Amino acid sequence: MQIRVYDEGAAKDCLFVLGWGNRCRHRNVQWLIDQLATAYRVHAVELPTHITDYRREWVGPVQEYAADLGEFDLLGHSAGGLTAAHLDADGIGNRVYLSPWWDSDFPVPGPVLDAIASLPITKPFIPIDTLDADAIGDLATAQQLAEAPSSVSPAFLRTVFRAQRSLPPARDDAVAFCSLTDTVVDPRAVGERLPADRIRLYDGGHELFSSSGREHTAKTVIDTLQHGPDAL
C-alpha cells in the first residue's frame, strides 16, 4: 500500500482512499487530488490490487494510518469506498463515498460466483473486461485504461464478497455520489444503505473524476466533505 501526502498549506486533513487500480500518477486522479488540495492536506491511499484478505491488506493498514491523523474527513472511491466504510476511528469527521463498491452486478448467477470464489486459487486468471472508457468515464486516459487490472483471482473475489457482506451500518453523516448507469459497481447497493437525501446522482461513468461535468460535482463533493450532508 502506498500513501502519498499533498500539502498545500491547508489546516484540515482528508484521507482519500482510491479505487481498485487507481494511482496518483493517473491524470484524472491527480485532477481530483488538486481540487481537494485547495481545502485539505490530502492523504491519498493507493490500495494493492491483488489481495486475499481485505482486513489485513486493505482495512488494517488504512486504519493504522488513520489512527495517527487526529481529526480528518474521509473520502473513498469504489474499492476505496468499500474499505472506508469499514474504518472506525475517533478522528473521522464527515464521510463521502464516490461510486462505492458495496455490491456488484455480475452477469453470472450468485451460486456460480460463490462456487468460483471458493476455489483455493490466489493467482489472477479470471478476465475483467468491463474497465473500458465507456464504463470508467469519457475523460479516461489511455494510461489509466492500459494500467487497469485485467483479471482477478478466486481469492480476491472471495475476500471482496466478505467485505461487502460484512459492511457495518452506514453512519448518519455518510453521503454518496453515484451514477445510475454505473456498470462497474451496483448503484442499487447505495440506495439500500443510504436514504435518498444523502445520495447525489451525477451523469457519467464509474469515475466521477473521469467524467465530463466533473467540475460542478467535485465542488459539491468538497462542500459535503467540509460541511456534511447539509451541503447537498
C-alpha positions, 0 to 999 in steps of 0.5 A: 500500500502506498500513501502519498501526502499533498500539502498545500498549506491547508489546516484540515486533513482528508484521507482519500482512499482510491479505487481498485487500480487507481494511482496518483500518477493517473491524470484524472486522479491527480485532477481530483487530488488538486481540487481537494488540495485547495481545502485539505492536506490530502492523504491519498491511499493507493490500495494493492490490487491483488489481495486475499484478505481485505482486513489485513491488506486493505482495512488494517493498514488504512486504519493504522494510518488513520489512527495517527491523523487526529481529526480528518474527513474521509473520502473513498472511491469504489474499492476505496469506498468499500474499505472506508466504510469499514474504518472506525476511528475517533478522528473521522469527521464527515464521510463521502463515498464516490461510486462505492463498491458495496455490491456488484452486478455480475452477469453470472448467477450468485451460486456460480460466483460463490462456487468460483470464489471458493476455489483455493486459487490466489493467482489472477486468471479470471478476465475483467473486461468491463474497465473500458472508457465507456464504463470508467468515464469519457475523460479516461486516459489511455494510461489509466485504461492500459494500467487497469487490472485485467483479471482477478483471482478466486481469492480476491473475489472471495475476500471482496464478497466478505467485505461487502457482506460484512459492511457495518451500518452506514453512519448518519453523516455518510453521503454518496455520489453515484451514477445510475448507469454505473456498470462497474459497481451496483448503484442499487447497493447505495440506495439500500444503505443510504436514504435518498437525501444523502445520495447525489446522482451525477451523469457519467461513468464509474469515475466521477473524476473521469467524467465530463461535468466533473467540475460542478460535482467535485465542488459539491463533493468538497462542500459535503466533505467540509460541511456534511450532508447539509451541503447537498 
